[in-house]
Amino acid sequence: MSLITVEHNPSAERLQELGVASWPIWEKEISTFTIDFDETETAYVLEGEILVTPVGGEPVRILPGDLVMFHAGLDSQWEVVKPLRKHYHYD
């Protein structure tokens, strides 16, 4: 299984079912950094663009409207290409 799962443009019903509107918002300027996930994060990107590269893997481009799961065990390098604004939730 991939450690990054992307669902492009989920329906409004799907977002409502998950309760995305009530999740906190995280913002990040253009930058590069590492993130290692000890638990699974689900995120819904509102603005920006990021390239997330799993250690030893291929980069994944994430854009506004993407619902993304960063699975526990993912060690990754992040490049925020355009300022990021996203809802997030830990399972």
Secondary structure, 3 states (H helix, E strand, C coil): CCCEEEEECCCHHHHHHHCHHHCCEEEECCEEEEEECCCCEEEEEEEEEEEEEECCCCCEEECCCEEEEECCCCEEEEEEEEEEEEEEEEC
